Amino acid sequence: MKFVTDRLPSRSRKPRTVGITMVMDKGLSVYETESFLSVSEPYVDVVKLGFGTAAVTPNLKEKIAIYKKYNVPVYFGGSLLEWFYAHDAFDEYVRIADEHDVDFAEVSDGTLDIPHDEKCRIISALAARRTVFSEVGSKDAEKIIPPYKWIQLMKEELDAGAKMVIAEAREGGNVGIYRGSGEVREGLVDEILTQIPAEKILWEAPNKSQQVFFIKLLGSDVSLGNIPVNEVIPLETLRVGLRGDTMKFFLDQQAS
């Protein structure tokens, strides 16, 4: 397919610092992990073991070893860290991450009310030895955070040592930066982008319409997360205009 690939929009290559695809693994088996990566690895930049699934997944070490074989970083979901925080067991969280050779971490407060200065201390502590993604936004659909507050929280968490900030959406794409219907809160996104560099934000976008919105807004190399394992290659076709939803958009760009 070289004739096609030579004519596609430019796309960063691994290891990427922009255009990241973060995949949510909600409980793949060792066999399924191998099968998934055998096809999708070129387009997978990092994998989150969603919410607290790492604690109840059999053969976890063996599965993480498969990700490492393919040079794909993996980390525990932020909800698991919140559980350890609730049990005053941060040191135990770090010990378990070390035991499983997990060198990325997600810090969130989407479920628990963690004082922000405490969240930033956790980010700084983890960033001393790990790559940290910090998640901003609530999993509670009734909790509306004004744009100025999103910006303030993101700035402080980046200053604390987070490599990127994640804009919350849950795996359903119906909270945080989205309305309950899944529609993007465009005004919020626009406000955030006035203050936070686009390359520092990973937008959770589990649904196709959300992925299309951000690709058209920010281009092929927008960073997107909570991508289902079976949607990685379909997402890549959206990123480069090989799917009807973005084909005309990129063709028009090339023609202009």
C-alpha positions in Angstrom: 0.0 0.0 0.0 3.0 2.3 -0.4 1.2 4.3 -3.1 -1.5 5.2 -0.5 0.8 5.7 2.5 3.1 8.0 0.5 0.2 10.4 0.0 -1.2 10.5 3.5 -1.0 13.5 5.8 2.1 13.6 7.9 2.0 11.6 11.1 4.5 11.4 13.9 6.3 8.1 14.4 7.0 6.1 17.5 8.3 6.9 20.1 5.8 9.7 19.9 5.5 12.8 22.0 2.5 14.1 20.1 -0.3 12.3 18.5 -0.4 9.7 21.3 -3.0 7.0 21.3 -3.7 5.8 24.8 -5.7 2.5 24.8 -7.8 1.3 27.7 -7.4 -2.4 28.5 -10.4 -3.4 30.6 -9.3 -7.0 31.1 -7.7 -8.6 28.1 -6.2 -12.1 28.6 -2.5 -12.8 28.0 -3.5 -14.4 24.7 -5.8 -11.5 23.7 -3.0 -9.0 24.5 -0.6 -10.8 22.2 -3.2 -11.0 19.5 -4.1 -7.3 19.9 -0.5 -6.0 19.7 0.4 -8.3 16.8 -1.8 -6.1 14.7 -2.1 -2.7 16.4 1.3 -2.1 18.1 2.5 0.5 15.5 -0.4 2.7 16.6 -0.4 2.1 20.3 1.7 4.5 22.4 0.6 3.6 25.9 -2.0 1.3 27.6 -4.0 2.0 30.7 -5.2 -1.0 32.7 -8.6 0.6 33.2 -9.8 1.8 36.6 -9.0 -1.1 39.2 -8.8 -4.0 36.7 -5.1 -4.6 37.5 -6.0 -5.7 41.0 -8.3 -8.5 39.8 -6.7 -9.5 36.5 -5.2 -13.1 36.6 -1.6 -13.5 35.2 -1.0 -9.7 35.5 2.8 -10.0 35.4 2.6 -12.2 32.3 0.3 -9.7 30.5 2.5 -6.8 31.4 5.5 -8.8 30.0 3.7 -9.0 26.7 3.3 -5.2 26.6 7.0 -4.8 27.4 7.9 -7.3 24.7 6.3 -4.9 22.2 7.8 -1.8 23.9 4.4 -0.5 24.8 4.3 1.3 28.2 1.5 0.3 30.5 0.1 1.8 33.7 -2.6 1.3 36.3 -5.8 3.3 36.1 -6.1 6.4 38.2 -9.0 4.9 40.1 -6.7 2.3 41.6 -4.4 5.0 42.9 -7.4 6.7 44.4 -8.2 3.5 46.2 -4.7 3.3 47.7 -5.0 7.0 48.7 -8.3 6.2 50.5 -6.4 3.5 52.5 -3.4 5.7 53.3 -1.3 3.2 51.4 0.7 5.3 48.8 3.9 3.5 49.7 2.2 0.2 49.0 1.0 1.5 45.6 4.6 2.4 44.7 5.9 -1.0 45.9 3.3 -2.9 43.7 4.2 -0.7 40.7 7.8 -1.5 41.3 7.1 -5.2 41.6 5.3 -5.2 38.3 7.9 -2.9 36.6 5.4 -0.3 35.7 7.2 3.0 35.0 4.2 5.1 34.1 1.5 6.3 36.5 -1.8 8.1 36.3 -2.9 10.4 39.1 -6.6 11.3 39.3 -9.2 12.7 41.7 -12.2 12.0 39.6 -13.9 9.9 42.2 -12.5 11.0 45.6 -12.1 14.6 46.8 -8.4 14.8 47.1 -7.1 18.2 48.2 -5.3 19.6 45.2 -2.1 20.4 46.9 -2.0 16.8 48.1 -2.7 15.6 44.5 0.2 17.7 43.3 2.5 16.2 46.0 1.6 12.8 44.7 2.4 13.8 41.1 5.8 15.2 42.2 6.6 12.1 44.2 5.8 9.7 41.3 7.4 12.0 38.7 10.8 11.5 40.4 10.9 8.0 39.0 8.0 7.6 36.6 6.3 9.3 33.6 3.1 10.8 35.1 -0.2 11.5 33.4 -2.5 13.5 35.6 -6.2 13.5 35.0 -8.3 16.6 35.4 -12.1 16.5 35.7 -14.8 14.6 37.7 -16.5 11.3 37.0 -19.6 12.8 38.6 -21.8 14.2 35.8 -23.4 16.6 38.2 -20.1 18.2 39.1 -19.5 21.0 36.6 -16.0 22.5 36.7 -15.8 26.0 35.2 -13.2 26.6 32.4 -10.9 28.8 34.5 -10.7 26.0 37.1 -9.8 23.4 34.5 -7.0 25.7 33.3 -5.7 26.4 36.8 -5.7 22.7 37.8 -3.9 21.7 34.5 -1.2 24.3 34.9 -0.5 23.3 38.5 -0.4 19.6 37.7 2.0 20.2 34.8 4.1 22.4 37.1 4.1 19.5 39.7 5.8 17.2 37.2 3.0 15.6 35.0 4.2 14.9 31.5 0.7 15.4 30.2 -2.7 16.2 31.6 -5.7 14.0 30.7 -9.0 15.7 30.1 -11.6 13.4 31.8 -14.4 11.7 29.9 -14.6 8.2 31.5 -14.8 5.2 29.2 -18.3 6.2 28.1 -17.3 9.7 26.9 -20.2 11.3 28.7 -18.8 13.4 31.5 -16.0 16.0 32.0 -15.3 17.6 28.6 -18.5 16.1 27.2 -22.2 16.5 27.9 -24.2 13.5 29.0 -25.2 13.0 25.3 -21.5 12.6 24.4 -21.4 16.0 22.7 -18.2 18.0 23.1 -18.3 21.0 25.4 -16.7 23.1 22.7 -16.5 26.3 24.7 -14.7 24.5 27.4 -12.2 23.0 25.0 -11.6 26.3 23.3 -11.0 28.0 26.7 -8.5 25.3 27.8 -6.5 25.7 24.6 -6.1 29.4 25.1 -3.8 28.6 28.1 -2.6 25.0 27.9 -0.4 23.9 25.0 -2.3 21.3 22.9 0.7 18.9 22.9 0.4 18.7 26.7 -3.2 17.5 26.7 -4.5 14.0 26.1 -8.2 14.1 25.4 -10.2 11.1 26.4 -12.3 10.3 23.3 -13.7 6.8 23.3 -16.3 7.5 20.7 -15.8 8.1 17.0 -17.6 11.4 16.8 -15.4 12.7 19.6 -12.2 11.5 17.8 -13.3 13.2 14.6 -14.0 16.5 16.4 -10.5 16.6 17.9 -8.7 15.5 14.7 -10.5 18.2 12.7 -9.7 20.7 15.5 -6.1 19.9 16.1 -4.9 17.6 13.3 -3.6 14.1 12.9 -1.2 14.4 15.8 -3.8 15.2 18.5 -3.3 13.0 21.6 -6.4 10.8 22.3 -7.2 8.4 25.1 -9.5 5.7 26.4 -9.5 4.2 23.0 -11.0 0.7 23.0 -8.7 -2.1 21.8 -10.8 -2.8 18.7 -10.8 0.8 17.7 -7.1 1.5 17.4 -6.7 0.9 13.7 -10.1 2.6 12.9 -8.8 5.6 14.8 -5.6 5.6 12.8 -7.6 5.7 9.6 -9.4 8.8 10.9 -6.1 10.4 11.7 -4.9 10.1 8.1 -8.1 10.6 6.1 -8.7 6.9 5.2 -12.3 6.9 6.5 -15.3 8.8 5.3 -15.5 11.0 8.4 -12.2 12.7 7.8 -11.3 11.9 4.1 -12.7 15.1 2.6 -11.3 17.2 5.5 -7.7 16.1 4.7 -8.2 16.1 0.9 -9.4 19.7 1.1 -6.4 20.6 3.3 -4.0 19.1 0.7 -5.7 20.9 -2.1 -5.5 24.3 -0.4 
